Amino acid sequence: MSESDRIADKFTQWQGAGFDATRCPVRDVLDHLGDKWTTLIVIALAAGPRRFNEIDRLIPDISKRMLTQTLRNLERDGFVTRHVFPTKPPSVSYRLAPLGHSLLGPLAALIDWAEARHGEIAQARTRYDRAEGSSEAA
């Protein structure tokens, strides 16, 4: 069975479950990992522990509220650990937990794929936008 056939079979199974997150582990996991902030935060923590403001500087277009919420979600899911140091004021750092480190391989494959296909995707978008523009003018 080819990889493509295996994935198609899995998709059929998930579809049969109605994509119910309580019965579909892929849906449950991707609900949290599928957003851009999660991916960018995991990438930011790949090199080692970082404080909140360091992460904020690395991802300048994320709001503090969204950064806080995403870090909490990552901690809740076991991907990130939060460490509080007894200084005045208290110092907090975040680091990838073992589960977070296990995500780096698949994430690296996705990053490599995105880098290799970005030009192709940009061209497809341009073709689509031109076709949409010409059909709207008609």
N, C-alpha and C positions, 0 to 999 in steps of 0.2 A: 504494500500500500504506500503510495507516495505521500509526502508531507502535506501536499495540497489536499489529497483525499482524506487524510487523517483530520485535518482542520475542518474540512467540510462536514465530516461525520460528527465532530464535536459541536459544530454550529447547529446541526440538526438536533442533537441532544438538548442543547441549551434552548433552542426554539421550542422544543416539545415541553420544556419546563416552564414556558411562558416568560422567560427571562426574569423570573422571580428571584430577587437577590437573596432571599432566605434559603433557596434551594440551588442557587447557581453561584459557586465560589468565584468564578471569573467576574461576573457582574458585581458581586460584593467587593472584590478587590479593586476592580477598575473604576468603580464609583469614586474611590479616593485617589487612586494613582493616576487617573486619566486627565487630571487638570494640569495646566501648565505650571502653576505655582509649586505643586508637589515635586514635579520633575526638576525644576530649577533649584529648589531647596536641597533635594537629595544630591544634585550635582555640586552645589556649594559646600555640602558637608563631606563630600567624597575625599577631600584632601585632609580632613581632620576636624577636630572640634572648632566651633566658632561661637562667638557671642552674638546676641540678637542684632546689635547694631552692625556687626560685620556682615551678617547675612543681608540685612537691610541695604547696606552699601553695594553688595554684589548684585542685588536684584532691585535696582532703583525704581522700577515702575510698580512695585507691590506696595500696597498701603500697609501701615503698621498693624491695623486691625486684621487684614487678610493674612499677613505674616504670622501673627499670633495664633489665629485660628488654624492655619495650615500646620504650624508646628505642633499645636495641641492634637490635631487629628493624626499626625505622623507619630506622635508619642503614644496616643491611644492605641493605634494599630501595631505598635511595637517596632516601628522602623527607626525611631529616634529616641534617644534618652536625654533627659534634662538634668543638668548637674548644677546645684546651688552651692556656692562657696561662702563660708561665713566671714565675709568682709563687710566693711561699712562704707557705702551701701552694699548689700549682698550682690555678688557677681554670679551670673548664670551663663552657662555654656550649653550648647547642644552638640550632640555627636550621633553618628549613625550607630545603631545597635547592630548586632549580628544579622538580624533579619534585613535591615537597611543595606548592609554590605552585600547581602545575597542578591539584592536588586541591581547592583552596579553592572553585572555582566549583561543581563538582558537590556538594561538601559543603554549601555555602551553600544550594543548591537543596533538598537533603535536610532541612536545618535549617528552612528556610522551610516546607516541606511538613509537617514534624513539628509546628511551631508552629501552623500553620493547622488541622491535623487532630487535635490533642491532645484537645480536648474531645469530638470524635466517637469517638475511640478509648477514652477514659475511660468514656463512656456505653455503648459496646459491651461493655467489660469488666464493668461493673456489671450489665448485662442478662444476660450469660453467667453471672456468679457467682450471681445470683439463681436462674437456671434450674438451675444445677448444684446449688445448695443445696436447691431444692425436689425435684429428682430423687433426691438422696441420702436425703432424709427419707422418701421413698415406699417 
